């Protein structure tokens, strides 16, 4: 296997994450990377729980508990009792959480478009 491919992929993902955070800061949005990742995860996961998030995000449960508490305080997520397990809650996005995710998706789509355009432009010049 070509060792440059994983390195290139890691560099690309790091660059994308950095550009997203820069755009978020420039727009004055108060959100941290784990919150962005959590918004995406909660949105696409039916009956999402803290335990499932911990597993999928490879984070310890206490770290996730603090994250969930902070996101609840910001009004981004809400908890609903899990009817199958009284010890856990289902997590969902609030109206503000959905609006924040929509903003994140817009920022990400813009950056992907720009990165693709730059890539095509650079590639066509070298041919």
OpenMM code with the backbone's topology and positions (N, CA, C; nanometers):
from openmm import Vec3, app, unit

residues = "UNK UNK UNK UNK UNK UNK UNK UNK UNK UNK UNK UNK UNK UNK UNK UNK UNK UNK UNK UNK UNK UNK UNK UNK UNK UNK UNK UNK UNK UNK UNK UNK UNK UNK UNK UNK UNK UNK UNK UNK UNK UNK UNK UNK UNK UNK UNK UNK UNK UNK UNK UNK UNK UNK UNK UNK UNK UNK UNK UNK UNK UNK UNK UNK UNK UNK UNK UNK UNK UNK UNK UNK UNK UNK UNK UNK UNK UNK UNK UNK UNK UNK UNK UNK UNK UNK UNK UNK UNK UNK UNK UNK UNK UNK UNK UNK UNK UNK UNK UNK UNK UNK UNK UNK UNK UNK UNK UNK UNK UNK UNK UNK UNK UNK UNK UNK UNK UNK UNK UNK UNK UNK UNK UNK UNK UNK UNK".split()
positions = [
    Vec3(0.0840, -0.1190, 0.0000),
    Vec3(0.0000, 0.0000, 0.0000),
    Vec3(0.0884, 0.1252, 0.0000),
    Vec3(0.0483, 0.2219, -0.0739),
    Vec3(0.1201, 0.3475, -0.0829),
    Vec3(0.1057, 0.4238, 0.0488),
    Vec3(0.2165, 0.4522, 0.1166),
    Vec3(0.2142, 0.5207, 0.2459),
    Vec3(0.1721, 0.6677, 0.2334),
    Vec3(0.1877, 0.7243, 0.1161),
    Vec3(0.1533, 0.8651, 0.0972),
    Vec3(0.0023, 0.8881, 0.1020),
    Vec3(-0.0759, 0.7896, 0.0622),
    Vec3(-0.2213, 0.8056, 0.0606),
    Vec3(-0.2781, 0.8316, 0.2004),
    Vec3(-0.2467, 0.7485, 0.3025),
    Vec3(-0.2979, 0.7794, 0.4368),
    Vec3(-0.2497, 0.9154, 0.4871),
    Vec3(-0.1231, 0.9490, 0.4595),
    Vec3(-0.0707, 1.0784, 0.5016),
    Vec3(-0.1470, 1.1926, 0.4345),
    Vec3(-0.1736, 1.1763, 0.3046),
    Vec3(-0.2479, 1.2787, 0.2301),
    Vec3(-0.3895, 1.2918, 0.2840),
    Vec3(-0.4523, 1.1783, 0.3131),
    Vec3(-0.5880, 1.1810, 0.3665),
    Vec3(-0.5914, 1.2498, 0.5021),
    Vec3(-0.4961, 1.2169, 0.5888),
    Vec3(-0.4904, 1.2818, 0.7201),
    Vec3(-0.4680, 1.4323, 0.7066),
    Vec3(-0.3811, 1.4704, 0.6156),
    Vec3(-0.3552, 1.6128, 0.5928),
    Vec3(-0.4813, 1.6827, 0.5428),
    Vec3(-0.5533, 1.6179, 0.4522),
    Vec3(-0.6765, 1.6750, 0.3984),
    Vec3(-0.7825, 1.6919, 0.5076),
    Vec3(-0.8022, 1.5887, 0.5901),
    Vec3(-0.9032, 1.5981, 0.6957),
    Vec3(-0.8643, 1.7030, 0.7991),
    Vec3(-0.7358, 1.7113, 0.8320),
    Vec3(-0.6900, 1.8123, 0.9273),
    Vec3(-0.7125, 1.9524, 0.8708),
    Vec3(-0.6809, 1.9702, 0.7432),
    Vec3(-0.6997, 2.1006, 0.6783),
    Vec3(-0.8474, 2.1390, 0.6770),
    Vec3(-0.9340, 2.0426, 0.6440),
    Vec3(-1.0775, 2.0689, 0.6405),
    Vec3(-1.1283, 2.1102, 0.7787),
    Vec3(-1.0887, 2.0359, 0.8808),
    Vec3(-1.1304, 2.0672, 1.0178),
    Vec3(-1.0823, 2.2071, 1.0574),
    Vec3(-0.9585, 2.2384, 1.0232),
    Vec3(-0.9028, 2.3706, 1.0548),
    Vec3(-0.9796, 2.4822, 0.9847),
    Vec3(-1.0127, 2.4604, 0.8578),
    Vec3(-1.0875, 2.5617, 0.7828),
    Vec3(-1.2287, 2.5798, 0.8373),
    Vec3(-1.2928, 2.4698, 0.8780),
    Vec3(-1.4266, 2.4797, 0.9379),
    Vec3(-1.4191, 2.5621, 1.0653),
    Vec3(-1.3233, 2.5317, 1.1517),
    Vec3(-1.3105, 2.6059, 1.2780),
    Vec3(-1.2802, 2.7529, 1.2546),
    Vec3(-1.1956, 2.7820, 1.1558),
    Vec3(-1.1646, 2.9214, 1.1233),
    Vec3(-1.2906, 2.9947, 1.0770),
    Vec3(-1.3686, 2.9312, 0.9887),
    Vec3(-1.4925, 2.9932, 0.9388),
    Vec3(-1.5930, 3.0129, 1.0518),
    Vec3(-1.6005, 2.9159, 1.1409),
    Vec3(-1.6926, 2.9244, 1.2552),
    Vec3(-1.6539, 3.0432, 1.3430),
    Vec3(-1.5253, 3.0558, 1.3722),
    Vec3(-1.4771, 3.1673, 1.4564),
    Vec3(-1.5026, 3.3019, 1.3881),
    Vec3(-1.4773, 3.3081, 1.2566),
    Vec3(-1.4982, 3.4332, 1.1833),
    Vec3(-1.6439, 3.4768, 1.1855),
    Vec3(-1.7358, 3.3812, 1.1928),
    Vec3(-1.8781, 3.4136, 1.1974),
    Vec3(-1.9277, 3.4342, 1.3402),
    Vec3(-1.8366, 3.4228, 1.4376),
    Vec3(-1.8726, 3.4468, 1.5772),
    Vec3(-1.9608, 3.3386, 1.6377),
    Vec3(-1.9512, 3.2176, 1.5861),
    Vec3(-2.0324, 3.1073, 1.6360),
    Vec3(-1.9616, 3.0440, 1.7557),
    Vec3(-2.0355, 3.0300, 1.8661),
    Vec3(-1.9808, 2.9745, 1.9893),
    Vec3(-2.0027, 2.8233, 1.9930),
    Vec3(-1.9109, 2.7500, 1.9307),
    Vec3(-1.9205, 2.6044, 1.9279),
    Vec3(-1.7791, 2.5470, 1.9185),
    Vec3(-1.7584, 2.4329, 1.9838),
    Vec3(-1.6276, 2.3663, 1.9803),
    Vec3(-1.6372, 2.2439, 1.8893),
    Vec3(-1.5229, 2.1922, 1.8433),
    Vec3(-1.5250, 2.0800, 1.7484),
    Vec3(-1.6083, 1.9590, 1.7927),
    Vec3(-1.5995, 1.9206, 1.9196),
    Vec3(-1.6786, 1.8051, 1.9645),
    Vec3(-1.8287, 1.8337, 1.9596),
    Vec3(-1.8673, 1.9590, 1.9759),
    Vec3(-2.0085, 1.9934, 1.9641),
    Vec3(-2.0546, 1.9809, 1.8190),
    Vec3(-1.9705, 2.0220, 1.7268),
    Vec3(-2.0032, 2.0089, 1.5844),
    Vec3(-2.0207, 1.8612, 1.5503),
    Vec3(-1.9248, 1.7804, 1.5924),
    Vec3(-1.9313, 1.6366, 1.5674),
    Vec3(-2.0574, 1.5763, 1.6318),
    Vec3(-2.0907, 1.6212, 1.7514),
    Vec3(-2.2086, 1.5701, 1.8221),
    Vec3(-2.3381, 1.6095, 1.7528),
    Vec3(-2.3458, 1.7322, 1.7025),
    Vec3(-2.4650, 1.7748, 1.6301),
    Vec3(-2.4896, 1.6851, 1.5097),
    Vec3(-2.3828, 1.6572, 1.4352),
    Vec3(-2.3939, 1.5679, 1.3198),
    Vec3(-2.4407, 1.4286, 1.3637),
    Vec3(-2.3778, 1.3758, 1.4675),
    Vec3(-2.4077, 1.2407, 1.5142),
    Vec3(-2.5507, 1.2283, 1.5655),
    Vec3(-2.5934, 1.3207, 1.6482),
    Vec3(-2.7290, 1.3165, 1.7033),
    Vec3(-2.8321, 1.3296, 1.5917),
    Vec3(-2.8036, 1.4145, 1.4945),
    Vec3(-2.8958, 1.4356, 1.3828),
    Vec3(-2.9167, 1.3090, 1.2995),
    Vec3(-2.8105, 1.2340, 1.2779),
    Vec3(-2.8221, 1.1183, 1.1888),
    Vec3(-2.8484, 0.9861, 1.2616),
    Vec3(-2.8569, 0.9894, 1.3964),
    Vec3(-2.8729, 0.8665, 1.4732),
    Vec3(-3.0078, 0.8635, 1.5438),
    Vec3(-3.0912, 0.7701, 1.5045),
    Vec3(-3.2208, 0.7543, 1.5701),
    Vec3(-3.1986, 0.6985, 1.7104),
    Vec3(-3.2713, 0.7508, 1.8069),
    Vec3(-3.2603, 0.7065, 1.9466),
    Vec3(-3.1159, 0.7138, 1.9980),
    Vec3(-3.0523, 0.8255, 1.9740),
    Vec3(-2.9141, 0.8466, 2.0151),
    Vec3(-2.9062, 0.8611, 2.1666),
    Vec3(-2.8127, 0.7905, 2.2271),
    Vec3(-2.7900, 0.7999, 2.3716),
    Vec3(-2.6459, 0.8416, 2.3972),
    Vec3(-2.6180, 0.8828, 2.5202),
    Vec3(-2.4812, 0.9205, 2.5567),
    Vec3(-2.3874, 0.8014, 2.5417),
    Vec3(-2.4331, 0.6817, 2.5784),
    Vec3(-2.3490, 0.5619, 2.5667),
    Vec3(-2.3137, 0.5343, 2.4201),
    Vec3(-2.4097, 0.5497, 2.3318),
    Vec3(-2.3842, 0.5287, 2.1891),
    Vec3(-2.2878, 0.6342, 2.1362),
    Vec3(-2.3080, 0.7595, 2.1770),
    Vec3(-2.2168, 0.8659, 2.1353),
    Vec3(-2.0750, 0.8365, 2.1827),
    Vec3(-2.0628, 0.7933, 2.3066),
    Vec3(-1.9320, 0.7612, 2.3638),
    Vec3(-1.8614, 0.6558, 2.2794),
    Vec3(-1.9361, 0.5544, 2.2400),
    Vec3(-1.8805, 0.4469, 2.1588),
    Vec3(-1.8423, 0.4964, 2.0190),
    Vec3(-1.9329, 0.5659, 1.9524),
    Vec3(-1.9094, 0.6096, 1.8148),
    Vec3(-1.8024, 0.7184, 1.8038),
    Vec3(-1.7919, 0.8020, 1.9065),
    Vec3(-1.6941, 0.9105, 1.9042),
    Vec3(-1.5622, 0.8707, 1.9702),
    Vec3(-1.5592, 0.7505, 2.0265),
    Vec3(-1.4412, 0.6999, 2.0965),
    Vec3(-1.3966, 0.7959, 2.2068),
    Vec3(-1.4920, 0.8342, 2.2905),
    Vec3(-1.4689, 0.9243, 2.4047),
    Vec3(-1.5200, 0.8562, 2.5305),
    Vec3(-1.4615, 0.8917, 2.6451),
    Vec3(-1.5095, 0.8297, 2.7682),
    Vec3(-1.6416, 0.8919, 2.8112),
    Vec3(-1.7169, 0.8165, 2.8896),
    Vec3(-1.8527, 0.8567, 2.9259),
    Vec3(-1.8560, 0.9856, 3.0068),
    Vec3(-1.7577, 1.0069, 3.0924),
    Vec3(-1.7574, 1.1302, 3.1722),
    Vec3(-1.7348, 1.2528, 3.0834),
    Vec3(-1.6502, 1.2395, 2.9825),
    Vec3(-1.6276, 1.3493, 2.8886),
    Vec3(-1.7555, 1.3803, 2.8120),
    Vec3(-1.8268, 1.2748, 2.7701),
    Vec3(-1.9530, 1.2936, 2.6985),
    Vec3(-2.0590, 1.3545, 2.7898),
    Vec3(-2.0602, 1.3150, 2.9159),
    Vec3(-2.1578, 1.3711, 3.0101),
    Vec3(-2.1386, 1.5223, 3.0227),
    Vec3(-2.0136, 1.5662, 3.0316),
    Vec3(-1.9848, 1.7108, 3.0392),
    Vec3(-2.0257, 1.7812, 2.9099),
    Vec3(-1.9964, 1.7189, 2.7959),
    Vec3(-2.0325, 1.7757, 2.6659),
    Vec3(-2.1844, 1.7901, 2.6537),
    Vec3(-2.2566, 1.6860, 2.6899),
    Vec3(-2.4030, 1.6880, 2.6816),
    Vec3(-2.4605, 1.7944, 2.7740),
    Vec3(-2.4046, 1.8061, 2.8922),
    Vec3(-2.4502, 1.9083, 2.9872),
    Vec3(-2.4302, 2.0484, 2.9283),
    Vec3(-2.3144, 2.0715, 2.8690),
    Vec3(-2.2839, 2.2027, 2.8106),
    Vec3(-2.3740, 2.2318, 2.6900),
    Vec3(-2.3952, 2.1312, 2.6058),
    Vec3(-2.4807, 2.1510, 2.4890),
    Vec3(-2.6261, 2.1735, 2.5294),
    Vec3(-2.6692, 2.1088, 2.6354),
    Vec3(-2.8048, 2.1314, 2.6883),
    Vec3(-2.8167, 2.2737, 2.7413),
    Vec3(-2.7130, 2.3168, 2.8125),
    Vec3(-2.7104, 2.4528, 2.8683),
    Vec3(-2.7164, 2.5583, 2.7576),
    Vec3(-2.6524, 2.5291, 2.6450),
    Vec3(-2.6539, 2.6203, 2.5301),
    Vec3(-2.7857, 2.6119, 2.4527),
    Vec3(-2.8695, 2.5146, 2.4860),
    Vec3(-2.9972, 2.4992, 2.4176),
    Vec3(-2.9874, 2.4302, 2.2824),
    Vec3(-2.8805, 2.3526, 2.2616),
    Vec3(-2.8610, 2.2853, 2.1331),
    Vec3(-2.9241, 2.1460, 2.1285),
    Vec3(-2.9297, 2.0804, 2.2442),
    Vec3(-2.9875, 1.9458, 2.2493),
    Vec3(-3.0860, 1.9363, 2.3650),
    Vec3(-3.1715, 1.8345, 2.3566),
    Vec3(-3.2665, 1.8065, 2.4634),
    Vec3(-3.2668, 1.6572, 2.4903),
    Vec3(-3.3045, 1.6218, 2.6121),
    Vec3(-3.3102, 1.4816, 2.6527),
    Vec3(-3.4555, 1.4388, 2.6650),
    Vec3(-3.4796, 1.3138, 2.6286),
    Vec3(-3.6118, 1.2528, 2.6473),
    Vec3(-3.5887, 1.1168, 2.7123),
    Vec3(-3.6718, 1.0833, 2.8082),
    Vec3(-3.6557, 0.9545, 2.8762),
    Vec3(-3.6639, 0.8394, 2.7770),
    Vec3(-3.5756, 0.7429, 2.7963),
    Vec3(-3.5752, 0.6223, 2.7152),
    Vec3(-3.6781, 0.5265, 2.7764),
    Vec3(-3.7862, 0.4963, 2.7063),
    Vec3(-3.8892, 0.4097, 2.7637),
    Vec3(-3.8416, 0.2659, 2.7861),
    Vec3(-3.7346, 0.2269, 2.7197),
    Vec3(-3.6822, 0.0905, 2.7329),
    Vec3(-3.5765, 0.0764, 2.8413),
    Vec3(-3.5225, 0.1901, 2.8876),
    Vec3(-3.4153, 0.1865, 2.9875),
    Vec3(-3.4212, 0.3152, 3.0687),
    Vec3(-3.4678, 0.3080, 3.1901),
    Vec3(-3.4868, 0.4287, 3.2719),
    Vec3(-3.3550, 0.4949, 3.3112),
    Vec3(-3.2434, 0.4264, 3.2884),
    Vec3(-3.1126, 0.4844, 3.3228),
    Vec3(-3.0573, 0.5736, 3.2126),
    Vec3(-3.1175, 0.5720, 3.0930),
    Vec3(-3.0632, 0.6516, 2.9827),
    Vec3(-3.1699, 0.7426, 2.9229),
    Vec3(-3.1217, 0.8350, 2.8426),
    Vec3(-3.2086, 0.9311, 2.7737),
    Vec3(-3.1760, 0.9298, 2.6251),
    Vec3(-3.2773, 0.9562, 2.5454),
    Vec3(-3.2551, 0.9797, 2.4037),
    Vec3(-3.2198, 1.1261, 2.3870),
    Vec3(-3.1268, 1.1537, 2.2986),
    Vec3(-3.0832, 1.2908, 2.2738),
    Vec3(-3.1350, 1.3360, 2.1381),
    Vec3(-3.1811, 1.4582, 2.1333),
    Vec3(-3.2293, 1.5149, 2.0084),
    Vec3(-3.1881, 1.6601, 1.9976),
    Vec3(-3.1913, 1.7107, 1.8761),
    Vec3(-3.1569, 1.8512, 1.8542),
    Vec3(-3.2782, 1.9387, 1.8823),
    Vec3(-3.2546, 2.0493, 1.9475),
    Vec3(-3.3589, 2.1496, 1.9668),
    Vec3(-3.3706, 2.2314, 1.8384),
    Vec3(-3.4626, 2.3243, 1.8376),
    Vec3(-3.4766, 2.4149, 1.7227),
    Vec3(-3.3447, 2.4898, 1.7011),
    Vec3(-3.2834, 2.5365, 1.8101),
    Vec3(-3.1543, 2.6064, 1.7995),
    Vec3(-3.0438, 2.5118, 1.7533),
    Vec3(-3.0483, 2.3868, 1.7996),
    Vec3(-2.9501, 2.2877, 1.7577),
    Vec3(-2.9602, 2.2586, 1.6093),
    Vec3(-3.0836, 2.2496, 1.5588),
    Vec3(-3.1045, 2.2259, 1.4152),
    Vec3(-3.0554, 2.3455, 1.3344),
    Vec3(-3.0800, 2.4653, 1.3856),
    Vec3(-3.0337, 2.5865, 1.3168),
    Vec3(-2.8809, 2.5916, 1.3151),
    Vec3(-2.8192, 2.5536, 1.4272),
    Vec3(-2.6729, 2.5517, 1.4343),
    Vec3(-2.6168, 2.4489, 1.3364),
    Vec3(-2.6780, 2.3309, 1.3305),
    Vec3(-2.6325, 2.2278, 1.2371),
    Vec3(-2.6475, 2.2763, 1.0934),
    Vec3(-2.7558, 2.3445, 1.0646),
    Vec3(-2.7768, 2.3975, 0.9297),
    Vec3(-2.6657, 2.4960, 0.8938),
    Vec3(-2.6270, 2.5808, 0.9887),
    Vec3(-2.5167, 2.6745, 0.9647),
    Vec3(-2.3865, 2.5991, 0.9396),
    Vec3(-2.3622, 2.4944, 1.0203),
    Vec3(-2.2405, 2.4138, 1.0055),
    Vec3(-2.2375, 2.3462, 0.8682),
    Vec3(-2.3513, 2.2907, 0.8275),
    Vec3(-2.3591, 2.2247, 0.6973),
    Vec3(-2.3322, 2.3232, 0.5838),
    Vec3(-2.3817, 2.4456, 0.5984),
    Vec3(-2.3561, 2.5495, 0.4981),
    Vec3(-2.2092, 2.5846, 0.4900),
    Vec3(-2.1469, 2.6008, 0.6065),
    Vec3(-2.0034, 2.6315, 0.6114),
    Vec3(-1.9240, 2.5175, 0.5488),
    Vec3(-1.9578, 2.3947, 0.5861),
    Vec3(-1.8863, 2.2782, 0.5339),
    Vec3(-1.9044, 2.2644, 0.3824),
    Vec3(-2.0259, 2.2850, 0.3344),
    Vec3(-2.0515, 2.2743, 0.1906),
    Vec3(-1.9719, 2.3795, 0.1133),
    Vec3(-1.9679, 2.5007, 0.1664),
    Vec3(-1.8912, 2.6083, 0.1033),
    Vec3(-1.7434, 2.5729, 0.0944),
    Vec3(-1.6895, 2.5203, 0.2045),
    Vec3(-1.5479, 2.4841, 0.2075),
    Vec3(-1.5175, 2.3676, 0.1139),
    Vec3(-1.6056, 2.2696, 0.1089),
    Vec3(-1.5857, 2.1563, 0.0182),
    Vec3(-1.5846, 2.2049, -0.1259),
    Vec3(-1.6776, 2.2927, -0.1581),
    Vec3(-1.6836, 2.3476, -0.2944),
    Vec3(-1.5552, 2.4215, -0.3276),
    Vec3(-1.5085, 2.5040, -0.2346),
    Vec3(-1.3848, 2.5802, -0.2573),
    Vec3(-1.2653, 2.4869, -0.2715),
    Vec3(-1.2576, 2.3859, -0.1851),
    Vec3(-1.1455, 2.2922, -0.1921),
    Vec3(-1.1472, 2.2143, -0.3244),
    Vec3(-1.2643, 2.1746, -0.3700),
    Vec3(-1.2754, 2.1022, -0.4977),
    Vec3(-1.2359, 2.1918, -0.6143),
    Vec3(-1.2830, 2.3167, -0.6116),
    Vec3(-1.2488, 2.4121, -0.7168),
    Vec3(-1.0984, 2.4362, -0.7204),
    Vec3(-1.0372, 2.4553, -0.6032),
    Vec3(-0.8918, 2.4753, -0.5959),
    Vec3(-0.8177, 2.3528, -0.6463),
    Vec3(-0.8645, 2.2343, -0.6100),
    Vec3(-0.8017, 2.1101, -0.6532),
    Vec3(-0.8057, 2.0967, -0.8052),
    Vec3(-0.9236, 2.1199, -0.8615),
    Vec3(-0.9408, 2.1099, -1.0070),
    Vec3(-0.8527, 2.2123, -1.0785),
    Vec3(-0.8483, 2.3325, -1.0235),
    Vec3(-0.7674, 2.4384, -1.0822),
    Vec3(-0.6193, 2.4006, -1.0808),
    Vec3(-0.5719, 2.3477, -0.9699),
    Vec3(-0.4302, 2.3088, -0.9589),
    Vec3(-0.3987, 2.1888, -1.0463),
    Vec3(-0.4917, 2.0958, -1.0514),
    Vec3(-0.4711, 1.9751, -1.1314),
    Vec3(-0.4657, 2.0084, -1.2799),
    Vec3(-0.5540, 2.0954, -1.3249),
    Vec3(-0.5592, 2.1304, -1.4685),
    Vec3(-0.4340, 2.2079, -1.5103),
    Vec3(-0.3759, 2.2835, -1.4185),
    Vec3(-0.2531, 2.3579, -1.4507),
    Vec3(-0.1329, 2.2654, -1.4663),
    Vec3(-0.1354, 2.1535, -1.3963),
    Vec3(-0.0188, 2.0635, -1.4015),
    Vec3(-0.0284, 1.9628, -1.5165),
    Vec3(-0.1396, 1.9609, -1.5871),
    Vec3(-0.1565, 1.8663, -1.6995),
    Vec3(-0.1038, 1.9251, -1.8266),
] * unit.nanometer
topology = app.Topology()
chain = topology.addChain("A")
for resn in residues:
    res = topology.addResidue(resn, chain)
    for name in ("N", "CA", "C"):
        topology.addAtom(name, app.Element.getBySymbol(name[0]), res)
